[in-house]
Amino acid sequence: MTEKKKVVILYGGRSVEHGVSINSAKNIYEFIDKDKFEAIAIGISKSGKWFLTKGVSKNIEEGKALSILLDAQKPGFVIAGNEERFNVDIIFPVLHGTDGEDGSIQGMIKALDLPMVGTGVLGSSLSMNKIVAKRVLESAKLPVAKYMTFHFTQREQIKFADIKKKLGIPFMVKAANLGSSVGVNKVKKPADLVKALDDAFKYDDEIIVEEFIKAREVECAILGNNPPQASMPGEIVISKKYEFYTFDAKYVDPEAVRIEVPAKLTKAVAEKIRTLSVKAFQALRCEDFARVDLFLSGNKVYVNEINTIPGFTNSSMFPMMWKERGIGFSELITTLLTIAQDRYDKGKRIERSFSSALKF
């Protein structure tokens, strides 16, 4: 009998999306194929402490405190108190937002030389920062909304009239490095801008201001590498009581949205969305999986952003779009773990030493 692979489901984290991470991780823990994998839940508290937990729980600090063995030859974890050590085979980060989706955790896992599901350091950091991502997408000749950027040190120089002249009204103000619509506001008048800047700068030193595009919200799921595959697009139809896709609309209000998978699109538009999504995934150096968010205005498509660790909650689009393609939740998790392990194995061909006459 083949020994089960030990899979760490890493969740929680020091992020405003901490709760969303827990909900996503619960589903992965529940639906992972127990015949093939041994799931190990490790939670990161809001203060940044790591714990081994019984299943995925919001009460992370009730688990056993952990430390990490910083040894790339034999990486593993140690349970505080009894010094019990355990090793793992692969890590599945289900950490949304700051410290989990921006390359930080990915860099640590890479330094430990452990296989990991999802995009690595470069792609994660590029994709997480909305400003850098826009610039990379532009350089790849992909369509994006018009935008302006500002640093906290420029706060007093940000003028409503200047933004209105370049972007029109209304416009959107966003923190550069957050997801789930946290730190995002729609601005119609000068008073709105003051509140929007207060909110965005509360979470980040950089903000991005974008033109508001009246459009359909469509998403496309990407899976695999060389070449990545695109699902059929899905659409998020937002209730008229919301002016845009807010945090509450995403996660709190069950009546806020209607999800259509696949979206009602012409074949030509659907293929355009799929093609642009794959190009965005590749341009931002993503790996294994991602969800691309786009706007559809008439027949014109804009790439909005890319999510390198998309949600796995019951209302999340990524698993729903693959279910429509015939890939259920358990099979999807197995596929992701297989893809990640294969990428890691192929990466072993890269040399880490160089022989020379240098004396030291």
BELCORFEN-V525207 format. One record per residue. N is the residue number from 1. RES is the residue in one letter. OMEGA is omega in radians with two decimals (NA if undefined). Layout:
N/RES/OMEGA
N/RES/OMEGA
//
This chain:
1/M/-3.14
2/T/-3.14
3/E/-3.13
4/K/3.04
5/K/3.10
6/K/-3.06
7/V/3.04
8/V/2.99
9/I/-3.03
10/L/-2.99
11/Y/3.14
12/G/3.04
13/G/3.13
14/R/-3.05
15/S/3.06
16/V/3.11
17/E/-3.12
18/H/-3.10
19/G/3.11
20/V/3.11
21/S/-3.14
22/I/-3.13
23/N/3.10
24/S/-3.09
25/A/3.11
26/K/-3.14
27/N/3.14
28/I/3.11
29/Y/-3.09
30/E/-2.99
31/F/3.09
32/I/-3.10
33/D/-3.07
34/K/3.10
35/D/-3.09
36/K/-2.99
37/F/2.97
38/E/-3.08
39/A/3.10
40/I/-3.10
41/A/3.05
42/I/-3.12
43/G/3.04
44/I/-3.09
45/S/3.13
46/K/3.10
47/S/3.07
48/G/3.11
49/K/-3.09
50/W/-3.13
51/F/2.97
52/L/-3.05
53/T/3.07
54/K/-3.02
55/G/3.12
56/V/-3.03
57/S/3.05
58/K/3.13
59/N/-3.02
60/I/-3.04
61/E/3.03
62/E/3.12
63/G/3.14
64/K/-3.11
65/A/-3.08
66/L/2.87
67/S/-3.06
68/I/3.06
69/L/-3.10
70/L/-3.09
71/D/-3.09
72/A/3.10
73/Q/-3.14
74/K/-3.12
75/P/3.11
76/G/-3.10
77/F/3.10
78/V/3.10
79/I/-3.10
80/A/3.10
81/G/-3.11
82/N/3.09
83/E/3.09
84/E/-3.10
85/R/2.99
86/F/3.14
87/N/3.13
88/V/-3.10
89/D/-3.08
90/I/-3.14
91/I/3.09
92/F/3.10
93/P/3.06
94/V/-3.05
95/L/-3.12
96/H/3.01
97/G/-3.02
98/T/3.11
99/D/-3.10
100/G/-3.06
101/E/-3.03
102/D/3.12
103/G/-3.08
104/S/3.12
105/I/-3.12
106/Q/3.12
107/G/3.13
108/M/-3.14
109/I/3.10
110/K/3.13
111/A/3.09
112/L/-3.13
113/D/3.06
114/L/3.02
115/P/-3.07
116/M/3.06
117/V/2.99
118/G/-3.08
119/T/-3.12
120/G/-3.02
121/V/-3.04
122/L/-3.11
123/G/3.13
124/S/-3.11
125/S/3.10
126/L/-3.04
127/S/-3.08
128/M/-3.12
129/N/-3.05
130/K/-3.12
131/I/3.14
132/V/-3.14
133/A/3.12
134/K/-3.09
135/R/3.11
136/V/3.12
137/L/3.08
138/E/-3.12
139/S/3.10
140/A/3.11
141/K/3.09
142/L/-3.05
143/P/3.08
144/V/3.10
145/A/3.05
146/K/-3.06
147/Y/3.00
148/M/3.12
149/T/-3.13
150/F/3.03
151/H/-3.12
152/F/3.14
153/T/3.13
154/Q/-3.01
155/R/-3.06
156/E/-3.12
157/Q/-3.09
158/I/-3.07
159/K/3.13
160/F/-3.09
161/A/-3.14
162/D/-3.14
163/I/3.13
164/K/-3.12
165/K/-3.08
166/K/-3.00
167/L/-3.05
168/G/3.08
169/I/-0.07
170/P/3.03
171/F/-3.08
172/M/3.06
173/V/-3.07
174/K/2.92
175/A/-2.99
176/A/-2.97
177/N/3.13
178/L/3.08
179/G/3.10
180/S/3.10
181/S/3.03
182/V/-3.12
183/G/-3.13
184/V/3.12
185/N/3.07
186/K/-3.05
187/V/3.12
188/K/-3.07
189/K/-3.08
190/P/-3.13
191/A/3.11
192/D/-3.09
193/L/3.14
194/V/3.14
195/K/-3.12
196/A/3.12
197/L/3.09
198/D/-3.10
199/D/-3.09
200/A/-3.12
201/F/3.05
202/K/-3.05
203/Y/-3.02
204/D/3.06
205/D/3.14
206/E/3.05
207/I/3.05
208/I/3.11
209/V/-3.04
210/E/3.00
211/E/3.07
212/F/3.13
213/I/3.08
214/K/-2.98
215/A/3.01
216/R/3.12
217/E/3.14
218/V/-3.13
219/E/-3.14
220/C/-3.12
221/A/3.13
222/I/-3.10
223/L/3.02
224/G/-3.12
225/N/2.95
226/N/-0.05
227/P/3.04
228/P/-3.13
229/Q/-3.14
230/A/3.03
231/S/2.90
232/M/-3.12
233/P/3.00
234/G/3.14
235/E/3.04
236/I/-3.14
237/V/-3.00
238/I/3.09
239/S/-3.11
240/K/3.12
241/K/3.07
242/Y/-3.13
243/E/3.03
244/F/-3.03
245/Y/-3.06
246/T/3.08
247/F/-3.14
248/D/3.12
249/A/-3.12
250/K/-2.91
251/Y/-3.00
252/V/-3.04
253/D/-3.10
254/P/-3.14
255/E/-2.99
256/A/-3.06
257/V/2.96
258/R/-3.10
259/I/3.12
260/E/3.12
261/V/-0.01
262/P/3.09
263/A/3.10
264/K/-3.07
265/L/3.00
266/T/-3.14
267/K/-3.10
268/A/-3.13
269/V/3.12
270/A/3.14
271/E/3.09
272/K/3.13
273/I/-3.14
274/R/-3.14
275/T/3.13
276/L/-3.13
277/S/3.10
278/V/3.13
279/K/3.11
280/A/3.10
281/F/-3.12
282/Q/-3.12
283/A/-3.11
284/L/3.04
285/R/3.12
286/C/-3.12
287/E/3.00
288/D/-3.12
289/F/3.08
290/A/3.01
291/R/3.14
292/V/3.13
293/D/-3.06
294/L/3.01
295/F/3.07
296/L/3.14
297/S/-2.99
298/G/3.04
299/N/-3.13
300/K/-3.10
301/V/3.07
302/Y/3.00
303/V/-3.13
304/N/3.11
305/E/-3.14
306/I/-3.10
307/N/-3.03
308/T/2.98
309/I/-3.10
310/P/-3.11
311/G/3.05
312/F/3.11
313/T/-3.12
314/N/-3.13
315/S/-3.06
316/S/-3.07
317/M/-3.04
318/F/3.11
319/P/3.14
320/M/-3.12
321/M/3.09
322/W/3.04
323/K/3.11
324/E/3.11
325/R/3.09
326/G/3.14
327/I/-3.13
328/G/-3.05
329/F/-3.10
330/S/3.13
331/E/3.13
332/L/3.12
333/I/3.11
334/T/3.13
335/T/-3.14
336/L/3.13
337/L/3.12
338/T/3.12
339/I/-3.11
340/A/3.14
341/Q/3.13
342/D/3.12
343/R/3.11
344/Y/-3.12
345/D/3.13
346/K/3.14
347/G/-3.14
348/K/-3.14
349/R/-3.10
350/I/3.13
351/E/3.10
352/R/3.12
353/S/-3.14
354/F/-3.13
355/S/3.14
356/S/3.12
357/A/-3.12
358/L/3.12
359/K/3.10
360/F/NA
//
